[in-house]
């Protein structure tokens, strides 16, 4: 098989910066997807990878703590000291002051949050810097600042409290803290919205419109008419002053590329295909999908529901495929299927694989600290205020 170099992509044409970024070259500090090539990785087919990971982790001992998000590959989860959703991992990172190195097997925004919540003597590492989040990329700091200017012009900024989903950059978390808001995850979004509406009469919810809408309508009892969608690519967000003034929840036009793929047709099809199936959907799914589902909840809720379900029951799960497959394997007495027929991994989360984890751990053993994630102190201070407010929210 012939391997194409960047100039070979189109003979006679200079490759664009985007093409180089996709090949893992150059840097774009304004994007979570801009990376440096991490260097020589072990071959994915190396039969000694598992043993090398074990040996490196044993050599590091208590100096290293590995965090694994539920959407990670099984081969990575096998070496995690703790697994969880973004909420649990944020808590666990903050609770490990003795660990010199925190290896975050997740995506970029999660590692940023861990750096914000941990001490200066601790290093947070991301095994592959290309493990970003398309949802987080849908809200830039400049766009959110322009949105706030629109709220000021409409005379509603003083009544508006920002609530930002964990799936956001440190810069957006810093914006939220500076404006007196809080961060949330899918586990505590309802608590965050209730808290915000006790502080003001409006919420700016970003960057996932679906989680914001589903939480407001399903859990707070608001209506779809109470929500408007702010489109950062349109003048004034595509909204009139009157719409901003009437709205209770101003939703940012962003979404998850995985959960956004599920449709009402997916729900109808699986009900026909699997008799007696119960549909369990993540709240990042579209509103019509969660309305048609039997149960809706965070990754932690999905796991607890399957654990408690009776033997012989059937479930269609609307979330990332790695987690669904792991749940199916853990519950052989139940029928567990993916909500849609189309394979739907989180492509950026899946960039963290065993070769990258081995490379990271062996680098630490050799005295090198690769792929350290750091947040600028000014941004980190405001983001820490917003994250601390999240951790202080009432228990779910």
CORQUI-V911684 format. One line per field, one symbol per residue. ss: DSSP state (H for helix, E for strand, C for the rest). phi: phi as a letter, one per 20 degrees, with the letter a starting at -180 (. if undefined). psi: psi as a letter, one per 40 degrees, with the letter a starting at -180 (. if undefined). Layout:
# CORQUI-V911684
ss->???
phi->???
psi->???
This chain:
# CORQUI-V911684
ss->CCCCCHHHHCCCCCCCHHHHHHCCCCCCCCCCCCCCCCCCCCCCCCCCHHHHHHHHHHHHHHHEEEEEECCCCHHHHCCCCEEECHHHHHHHHHCCCCCCEEEEECCHHHHHHHHHHCCCCCEEECCCCCCCCCCHHHCCHHHHHHHHHHHHHCCCHHHEEEEEECCCCHHHHHHHHHCCCEEECCCCHHHHHHHHHHHCCEEEEECCHHHHHHHHHHHCCCCHHHEEEECCCCHHHHCCHHHHHHCCEEEECCCCCCHHHCCHHHHHHHHHHCCCCEEEECCCCCHHHHHHCCEECCHHHHHHHHHHCCCCCEEEEECCHHHHHHHHHHCCCCEEEECCCCCCCCCCHHHCCHHHHHHHHHHHHCCCCCCECCCCHHHHHHHHHHHHHHHCCCCC
phi->.eeeegfffbgndfffgfffffendmccfecfeeceffofdfffeffegffffffffffelffdcddcfgeffgfeggdffbcrefffffffffecfeefcdeeebcgfffgffffedeffededdgcfefdbffgfecegffffffffffffemdgfeddfcdfgfbffffffgfffemdcebcffcfffffffffeebdccedbedffffffffefddmfdfffdcdeefedgmmmcegffffffecdefebaefeffffcffgfffffffcgmfdecdfffffgffffefeccafgffffffffeffgnfdcddebffgffffffffcfececcffdfefbfeffffffcfgfffgffffffenddelfdcdggffffffffffffffefggf
psi->hhhhiddedghehhiiddddddefiaigeeheehiiheahiihdeheeddddddddddddbedihhhhideiidddddehdiiaadddddddddegeehdhhhhgbidddddddddeiideihhihdheegahdddeehidddddddddddddefedeehhhhhidgiidddddddddefaiiiaddfddddddddeddaeihhhiehdddddddddddeeiideehihhheeiheeeiiddddddidhhhigiihdddedhiddddddddddhheihhhiieeiidddddeidihiidddddddddeiiieihhhhgaidddddddddegeeihhiididhhgihdddedhaddddddddddddeeigifhhihhddddddddddddddeeiii.
